[in-house]
Structure formats: structure tokens, C-alpha cells
Amino acid sequence: MKKIHFTFPEPPHTGKRVLTVTGVAKHYGGNAVFQDVSFELFRGEKIVVVGPNGAGKSTLLRVLAGVEEPSAGLIERGEKVEAGYFAVDLEPPAAEALPVLDFLETIAPADLHAKLRGLLGAFLFSGDDAFKPVSVLSGGERNRLLLLALLVHPRNLLILDEPTNHLDMTSKDVLLDALSEFSGTVLFVSHDRSFIEKLADRVLEMGNGCARMYNGDYAYYRWKKEQENGEFGGTGDSPGAAGGEDFSQGKKNHLQSKRLRSELRKLEREEEEILERIDRLTEENRSLQHRLADETVYRDGERVKELKSAIHANTVREQELLGRWQELEAEKTRLLS
């Protein structure tokens, strides 16, 4: 099966500071879910919110998305910030009577319409499922459609609560690739560790009614938690020489992890470009072969020669691209070994 690649519509450009959260709290009656949450979110960041069940992760996302009001504190959005919010079991879209494909066409930019059937297939809407009325979709189907609808509508801040629920591995890969290349900002909650490790570049931990930001990816966050819990054999009483070495090694591992992800994404982007170019060359050769079979063309020796030359050139270029694709696959294998 051909790998489906999705690139977000270019979102409106924002300033450097996307979101400033200062002293935010949320209470229900006399019960505080969290209090005094403060952090800043900058353009292009991918931040995961982690913590035990009941820590207030989903509540925080609803508050930041404007679905609920904070009980205290201030939330300031940066210049030209447009937020999109996804959570499992959101209210259904207004266009309930529309077929699934028509619904997406009402919100996606025109230049994405040709790709919508492929994207629906990647999100498990195969065959005639694209023509089902939105009103008859199951809960899982509705969630997948609402997530896809969020992706195809240009926004520069995505707030996602468990976006990988109800997705299979192919759908997760499409989503992960798209979010990794997204030029906007992402704040998300997920229990999918692989998804978190590949996407997050900072971690906001919630627990005991408060929140703390870790300025590193998920590997760095885990290393830092182990350090704090004394799992490297140190007493934690002072930052001695050994502790300094552990910290340096942890930072080194963190930076190496970020570099590896960056290199892999670069290789994968080139692979996608190569596969698209191969598809175009194959389609062009198919068209040239069709023209070559035309009787009026076949009688024109000079025209036949031109068409055959073009087919040969495309075939040679195809082989060169396949060779480069194999080199990229080998390089990915080397990086991951």
C-alpha cells in the first residue's frame, strides 16, 4: 500500500509567543482541580501534558481552548493566534445531513479537495464510507472525522486531547507525520508513549493540583524524573561531580535524540518527495504510451521518436530516483540501529 502523506495547509503566521498562561486555576464547587498554572507556549512547539488520571489534563486543555472558563488567572493568546480543539466525543458538527466527503469539502481549502478521498481512507473511511451521512456515523467514526476536519482547516494552534484514540497504525503514522511537519504549535494529551516520544519537544507535568514544565523532550523528562527520584544511585543532597556528569550525559542523550528525530524527518520528507516524483513520472509515461498507440501519431516517425525518447528519459530518471530511495532507506536503517 502506498504511504499517504499529508501536509497541513499553511496556517496564519503568529508572533513568537503563542500562549501565555498566568496563575490559572479551575474549581468545581469547592474542589480545586488545579491551581496557579503558569507557562508560555512559543511558535512551532509541540508540548505534551502528562500526569496521572484525575490530575486535570483534559480540564486544562478545555480551559485553554476556551471551552470552559478558568476559575482564576489569565490566558493571553498571541497575535493572530487561531486555535483548533479536538477531544473524544465532541459535539457533532452542524452539517449532520451532509455525506462525510461533502462535509470535509465545506471546510478544506480547494487545493486539498483532490486529496480528501485518500485522507479519508487513511482515517479508516474506505470505499462508500466517504458517502455516508455524518448523522449515521458511530462514535469512533465521528471522532476520526472531527480530527481530520481539524487537520484540513488551517489553524496555527492545535489543542488535542487523545488524538490517537480510534486510530489504527496507518492513521497514527499519517497524523504523526503531519503534526511533526506542522509549522504551527501543538499542545496535546496522549497515553500513546510512542506518539509522545516522536512528537513532543517539551513536557508539562500535572499532579497534586499544580503543573511543572520540563524543557526537553519525553526522554529528557524521564531522565529528569529518575534523577529527582534518586534512581541513579546518588543521594540528591548536592550537585557533586558524579551528579554533574549524570546531568551532562542526560542532556547529551536528549540532544542526540532531538538530532536523530530531525535527521529522520529530513530523510522521510525526501522519501515522500521521491515517491511523488516517481508517481508523476509513471503517470506521464502512461500518458505517453497511450499517445504512442494512437494511429495518427504512430504514422509520424519523427513524433514516435520524440515520444519514445521521452519515455526512455522518464524511465531512466525513475531508476535514478529508486536508487536514491534505496540509499535513504539504508541511511534510516543505519540511524535506527
Secondary structure in CASP SS format (residue, H / E / C, confidence):
PFRMAT SS
TARGET T0000
AUTHOR 0000-0000-0000
METHOD secondary structure of the structure
MODEL  1
M C 1.00
K C 1.00
K C 1.00
I C 1.00
H C 1.00
F C 1.00
T C 1.00
F C 1.00
P C 1.00
E C 1.00
P C 1.00
P C 1.00
H C 1.00
T C 1.00
G C 1.00
K C 1.00
R E 1.00
V E 1.00
L E 1.00
T E 1.00
V E 1.00
T E 1.00
G E 1.00
V E 1.00
A E 1.00
K E 1.00
H E 1.00
Y E 1.00
G C 1.00
G C 1.00
N E 1.00
A E 1.00
V E 1.00
F E 1.00
Q E 1.00
D E 1.00
V E 1.00
S E 1.00
F E 1.00
E E 1.00
L E 1.00
F E 1.00
R C 1.00
G C 1.00
E C 1.00
K E 1.00
I E 1.00
V E 1.00
V E 1.00
V E 1.00
G C 1.00
P C 1.00
N C 1.00
G C 1.00
A C 1.00
G C 1.00
K H 1.00
S H 1.00
T H 1.00
L H 1.00
L H 1.00
R H 1.00
V H 1.00
L H 1.00
A H 1.00
G C 1.00
V C 1.00
E C 1.00
E C 1.00
P C 1.00
S C 1.00
A E 1.00
G E 1.00
L E 1.00
I E 1.00
E E 1.00
R E 1.00
G C 1.00
E C 1.00
K C 1.00
V C 1.00
E C 1.00
A E 1.00
G E 1.00
Y E 1.00
F E 1.00
A E 1.00
V C 1.00
D C 1.00
L C 1.00
E C 1.00
P C 1.00
P C 1.00
A C 1.00
A C 1.00
E C 1.00
A C 1.00
L C 1.00
P E 1.00
V H 1.00
L H 1.00
D H 1.00
F H 1.00
L H 1.00
E H 1.00
T H 1.00
I H 1.00
A C 1.00
P C 1.00
A H 1.00
D H 1.00
L H 1.00
H H 1.00
A H 1.00
K H 1.00
L H 1.00
R H 1.00
G H 1.00
L H 1.00
L H 1.00
G H 1.00
A H 1.00
F C 1.00
L C 1.00
F C 1.00
S C 1.00
G H 1.00
D H 1.00
D H 1.00
A H 1.00
F H 1.00
K C 1.00
P E 1.00
V H 1.00
S H 1.00
V H 1.00
L C 1.00
S C 1.00
G H 1.00
G H 1.00
E H 1.00
R H 1.00
N H 1.00
R H 1.00
L H 1.00
L H 1.00
L H 1.00
L H 1.00
A H 1.00
L H 1.00
L H 1.00
V H 1.00
H C 1.00
P C 1.00
R C 1.00
N C 1.00
L E 1.00
L E 1.00
I E 1.00
L E 1.00
D E 1.00
E C 1.00
P C 1.00
T C 1.00
N C 1.00
H C 1.00
L C 1.00
D C 1.00
M H 1.00
T H 1.00
S H 1.00
K H 1.00
D H 1.00
V H 1.00
L H 1.00
L H 1.00
D H 1.00
A H 1.00
L H 1.00
S H 1.00
E H 1.00
F C 1.00
S C 1.00
G C 1.00
T E 1.00
V E 1.00
L E 1.00
F E 1.00
V E 1.00
S C 1.00
H C 1.00
D C 1.00
R H 1.00
S H 1.00
F H 1.00
I H 1.00
E H 1.00
K H 1.00
L H 1.00
A C 1.00
D C 1.00
R E 1.00
V E 1.00
L E 1.00
E E 1.00
M E 1.00
G E 1.00
N C 1.00
G C 1.00
C E 1.00
A E 1.00
R E 1.00
M E 1.00
Y E 1.00
N C 1.00
G C 1.00
D C 1.00
Y H 1.00
A H 1.00
Y H 1.00
Y H 1.00
R H 1.00
W H 1.00
K H 1.00
K H 1.00
E H 1.00
Q H 1.00
E H 1.00
N C 1.00
G C 1.00
E C 1.00
F C 1.00
G C 1.00
G C 1.00
T C 1.00
G C 1.00
D C 1.00
S C 1.00
P C 1.00
G C 1.00
A H 1.00
A H 1.00
G H 1.00
G H 1.00
E H 1.00
D H 1.00
F H 1.00
S H 1.00
Q H 1.00
G H 1.00
K H 1.00
K H 1.00
N H 1.00
H H 1.00
L H 1.00
Q H 1.00
S H 1.00
K H 1.00
R H 1.00
L H 1.00
R H 1.00
S H 1.00
E H 1.00
L H 1.00
R H 1.00
K H 1.00
L H 1.00
E H 1.00
R H 1.00
E H 1.00
E H 1.00
E H 1.00
E H 1.00
I H 1.00
L H 1.00
E H 1.00
R H 1.00
I H 1.00
D H 1.00
R H 1.00
L H 1.00
T H 1.00
E H 1.00
E H 1.00
N H 1.00
R H 1.00
S H 1.00
L H 1.00
Q H 1.00
H H 1.00
R H 1.00
L H 1.00
A C 1.00
D C 1.00
E H 1.00
T H 1.00
V H 1.00
Y H 1.00
R C 1.00
D C 1.00
G H 1.00
E H 1.00
R H 1.00
V H 1.00
K H 1.00
E H 1.00
L H 1.00
K H 1.00
S H 1.00
A H 1.00
I H 1.00
H H 1.00
A H 1.00
N H 1.00
T H 1.00
V H 1.00
R H 1.00
E H 1.00
Q H 1.00
E H 1.00
L H 1.00
L H 1.00
G H 1.00
R H 1.00
W H 1.00
Q H 1.00
E H 1.00
L H 1.00
E H 1.00
A H 1.00
E H 1.00
K H 1.00
T H 1.00
R H 1.00
L H 1.00
L H 1.00
S C 1.00
END
